[in-house]
Amino acid sequence: MRRLLTLVALALLAVAPACAEDVLRVGDQRGNARALMEAAGVLDGLPYRLEWSEFSAAAPLLEALNAGAIDAGGVGDAPFTFAAAAGVPVKAFLAFRNRQDGLAILVAKNSPVRTVADLKGKRIATNRGSIGHQLVLAALEEAGLPSDSVTLSFLPPADAKIALASEAVDAWSTWEPYTSTAELAGLARVVRDGNGITPGLGFAVASHAALKDKRPLLADYAARLARARAWALRDPAPYAAVWSRLIGLPDAVPLRWFGRAQYRTVPIDADVIADEQRNIDLYVRAGLIPKARAPHAAAIFDTELSEVEAVR
């Protein structure tokens, strides 16, 4: 019944005239939601105005959301977790899962490092609070090593790539498209990917204010984004071509990335909430989130909008 009522609300929204205040401000990272939705053709006939803002990473996007500069955006589970723990008024309203082949700890092709255990005492580059940081913590736990058994160098991807090539660090924990780019160029190999130790979750998130005041717009946006994800999952080649032209990397990079990632929209169910709670607990054990400030996973999700069916 709840899903039926949501679909009825979407139908009413589709025929209602847009008002001056019917504006949804969405934060994006280059080549992600906007490029995907435009390529899939799901933005036709919007009954409201969609204003895009582009960000270099999830952290500044979430800062903008916290400041009220945007209503919603797309982020990975790691930055979302840190933002919620820091008190940002944000909830996830749509969830995506993907395989984690492209989330990987990379080493140079000639490195003697073959396993995570070999990284003990080594220096690893990654972004603080990123999914790369998450992977290092999870991989060390899997190997039975404490989080301080390696030295982390917190560097943005471009600097981390240079540091690995110059042997200033021993490894680089990163994500797509950097993993596929490095592999296809023969510059690095994978020591451990994220499959089996990280949940492969991404979210569309919104501020508490937007979830209260712009709920019909968010419901419509969620349905269109879910439809675009389904379109790209059926055949990643058209989206890969658009992404390649936009970013300026060869088609082989996004084709490798999208083909093996298998991005799909999933309901925010008990499994998603449990996986997010495991993320929170991981950061608490590593001392990155104080236990007193750790959120309960169930409290940082809006489960109703995740049930929206893709607009047809």
C-alpha angles and dihedrals in degrees: 000000000000091000091048092052090050092052091048089052090051091050091051091048091052092060098038118099116249115253126213091257093049095106126132114198110205128187117216141176117229114279095010131095099350095047091044095049094045091049091049092049094231097131095072115118098015109179090208137037118270114206116194126204119188123219133186094227144353096268097064089041090057091045089055090049090050090052092050094246093123134024102213145356147164123269141158123255095256099058090039090056093050092047092051091048090050091057100256107159094239137132132184113239101174129035135203131190128201139171113265103225089117095051099081150150104236130198131183115276092249096044117129089220110109104156138028088254088061088062093069108125092010131121119247125191121215142129117277110252094006130127085258089060089048091053093052092052093047093046092050091050090050090052092048093247126134118244091249094057089094132043115237121213108198106217135150114250097262092052093042091054091053092045091054093046092049092045091241085130130028098221143009123217107205148141141224137347088017094059096051091043092053094044095048091048091051091237100124146008132218121256095178132355127201099256111123097006103057125044100231094228130158128175145204103222136189139188119259089246093054092047088055101039104028102033097131090051092049090048091054092045091049092052093049093047091049089051091051091050090052090050092052092045092057092054120359095188099087093048090044090055092051092045092049093053091047098047099033099233126125118275089245091071099059091035090057092043100046095037095058098032094062094197111205136171114244133183117257093250137152091285094054092046091048092050091050090050088054089053090052092048091049092056092046091053090049091051093242094117118037110237091234091058098042111120124223107248095227090059095059098056133081101206100183099071092049089068092063112122117230112268111254 
